[in-house]
Amino acid sequence: MLLRNQQSLLTTTFKILWLSCILVCGTIPGTLASEYPALSAAEKAWVGQQIFNNECASRLECLSSWNSSEAFPSMGIGHFIWYSEGQDEIFEESFPELLQYFVSRGIDLPAWIIDTNFTAPWQSRNEFLNELQGARLQELRELLASTMTEQTEFMIDRFDAALNKILAASTQQDQGEIEEKFLAVAHSHAPFGLYALIDYVNFKGEGISSNEQYAGQGWGLLQVLQQMPADEQPLPAFVDAARYILQQRVAHAPANRNEAQWLAGWMKRLDSYLPPLYEQGR
């Protein structure tokens, strides 16, 4: 137990130092963020609102939720995954990192979150639902409702690191083409191209985890860029590639997950990446 606590402390310390560097440097060290357009404050707010609408239909009560087909709750405007202590799932957990980000920004957390060592305190969905209108979850929703700007910045920071992670996970032969496609989308129809990339990374990840696969096939940004043709208009090509990748995910998902129920919503989300001019022609 002592060793585990020491490891947890080291991990937390590293994350705080890493996030502090983001705040000082303005981005992740070594990223290629300078190669794509910077978002204005108004554009960042728009991106955050789009993601909040995608995940929650902009409903504040959805800031703390637990879907019936999932084994974990999701929090915030980006529906960041939160696991209980010792829980082992294939999907990347992100809510504890957001909490650490809040700490780095001087935002006070509820005492009960600190007491749980940043792990979800509910062992089942029923337990969570029984507390949905309780003091702890009301306090958490108030925190999340008041920190939408910081949540958006957290997602943008993760996006800023995504390209380097993807390139590091790619073969040297593929790196040039993947980077070219990534930057082509980023420069497309501002701010829609950047929104598409930021949302997809938050939505389905970078695609570099060997755990996030069905039948050996991933569904993250890397797989979308690999599927995307290089000789078409970047943003529509990105959306079409994402459609195919998510359809393949559903086709290979375990039957008990019933992922087909989410597919129509996922397709609608991808359509939001396209400016109205493109959307009218689909």
N, C-alpha and C positions, 0 to 999 in steps of 0.2 A: 504493500500500500504506500509506503514511504517513497519507493522508487517511482511509482506511478505519479504521485503528487509532485515529485521533483521534475519528472518529464513534462507534466502539465505546466509547471511554472516556467520551464525553459521555453516551451512552445509559445506560451502567452507572452513572455518577454521578447521573443523573436518577432512575433506578430506586431507588438507595439513598436519596436524599433523600425520594422519594415514600413509600417503605416506612418510613423513619424517622418521617415525619409520621403514618403509621398508628399506630405504636407510641406516639407522644406523645399524639395526639388520641384514640386508641381506635377510629377508623374513618376512612373516606375523607372529606376535606373536601368539604362540599356534598352529601353523600348524604342519603337519607331514612331511614337506618337507625333513627333514633329513633322512626319511625312504625310499626315492627313489633316484636314481643316480643323481648327479649333471651334468648339461650340460656344456660342455666346451664352450669357446667363439665361436669357429668354429661351434659347433653343434647348438648354439643359432642362429647364423647367418643363418645356413641351415634351421632351423625351421621357422624363419621369412621369408625367401625367399619362402619356400613351401607355407606358408599362403598367401603371396603376390600373388603367382602364382594361388592359389586356388580362390582367390577373384577377381583378376584383370588380370589374365594371364600375370602378371609382366609388365603391361602397366602403365606408369606414369600418363597418362591422366585419368586413372580410379581411381586415388587417391581421386577424388571428383566426386561422381556419385549419380544419383537418378533414380532407376529402375521404369519403367512405371507402375508396379503393386503395388508399395509401396507409402505410404503417407509421406515419409521422405527421406532425403538424407543420404548417407553412406560415411564415410571418412576414408582415410588411408589404410594401407596394410591389416588391419583386417576388413575393411568396418564397422567401428564403427558407430552406429546409432546416429543421431543428430536431436533432436526435436526443433521446434520453440516454442516461449514462450506460455505457457498454453496448449500445445498439449498433448493429453492423448491417448496413444496407449498401446497395450498389451505387446509389446516387450521391453526388458530392454534397456534403453539408456546408451551408454558407451562413446561417444565422449567427453562430458564435463569432465568426469573423466580423460581421456587421456590428455586433455588440462591442467587440474590441475596437472597431473603428469609432464608435460613439465615445468610448473611453479616451481614445487619442484626441478627440475633438473637444474634450472637456464636458461631455454630456453625462449627467448623473443617471445611473441605472437604478431600477428598483432593487431594494436590499435582497429580496427573495431570489432574484436572478444571480446575484453575487454568491448567495448562500448555496445555490445549486451548482456552483463552479461552471456556470454558463451552459449547463445541460438542461434539456426539457424535463420538467418535474412530473410529467404524466406518463403512465405506463400503458395506457390504452386510449382509444378514441372515445369510448364511453366516459372514462374518467375526465377527459378533456372537455367533452360536451357538458357534463354535469357542472363544470366550473366556468362555463362560457360567460356567464353574466356575473361571475364572482369578482372579488376585489382585485385579485392578481391580474386576471386577463383584462379587466377594465383599465387598470393602471398601465399595462403593456400597450394596449391599443391607443391610449392617450399619448404615450411616448412615441409610438410609431406615427401617429397622426401629426405630431409636432416636428417630426424629423424627416419629412419627405425630401427636402433638399439634400440632406446628408445621405439618405439612402440612394438617391440618384447619383451623387458624387461617388459613392462606394461602388455602384455598378459601372460607372465610367472608368474608375480606377482599375477595376478588374478587366474591363475591355482593353485598356491601355497596355496591359501585360499580356493579352491573349495572343497577339501575333508572334511574339518571341517564343512563347510556349509552344505554339503550333509549329513554328519552323524547327524548333529543337526536336520535336517529335516526328518530323518528316525526314524522308531521305534527302540527301544532298541534291539528287537529281530533280526532286519535286519542289524544292524550296523556292526557286526563282519564280515558277509559275504560280505557286500558292500565294506568295507575297504580292505578285502583280495583280491577281484577282482580288485579294483583300483590299489593296489600295484603290483599285478601280471602283469597287463598291463604295468604299469610304468617300470617294470624291463625287459620287453620283447624286445629283438632285438634292443638294443640301437643304435641310438636315436629314432627309429620308435615308440616305445611304448609311450614315453613321448610326442613326436610330436602328436600322435593320441589324447592323452588326452588334451594337450594344445589347439590344433586346435578345438577339439569338444566343449570345454568350450567357446572358442571365437565364434565359429560357431553357436551353438545352446543353449548355456547357461548351468548353473548347473542343471536346472530342478527342482528348488525349489520354483519358483514363481507361485502362484495360478493363476496369470493372463495369463501366457504363457501356455495355454491349449486349446485344441479343444475337445468338448464333454467330458470334465473332464479328458482328457489324455494329459500329458506333453510329451515333446520330447527332454529333456536335458540329461545331463550326468547321473543323478540319474536314469532316466527311462532306459537308455541303460544298466547300471550296473545291474539293477533289472532284465532285460530281459536276460542278458548274462549268459549262463550256466557256472557253476564253475568247471566242470570236463573235459573241452576241452582246447586246446592250447589258451592261453589268448588273443593274438592279433587277430587271425582270428575270435575267438568267439566274441570279442568286435565289430569287423567290421560287422559281420553277425547280431548281436543284433541291432546295429545302423541302418543297412539297414531296418530291420523290423520296428523299431520305427519311422523312417522317412516315410516309406510307410504308416504306420498307421496315421501319421500326415496328409499326403496328402489326405487319404481317409476320414478324419473327418474335413478337412478345409472347410470354407465357399466357396461355388461355385464361388462367385465373385472374390476370390483371385486367382483362377486358379493356384494353387500350383503344379499341375501336370507338368507344364512347367519347373519347377526347378528340378524335381526328377532325371533325367538322369545326370545332373551336380552334384547333391548331391552324387549319387552313385559313380561317377568317383572320387569325392573328397575322399570318404571313401576308395576306392581302393588305394589311395596314401599313406594310413597308413601302407600298407603291404610291407615288403621288397620284392625285385624282385623274390626271390626264391618262396615265397608264391604266388605272383601275377601270375607267370607262370603256376601254377597249378590250377588256377581258371577257 
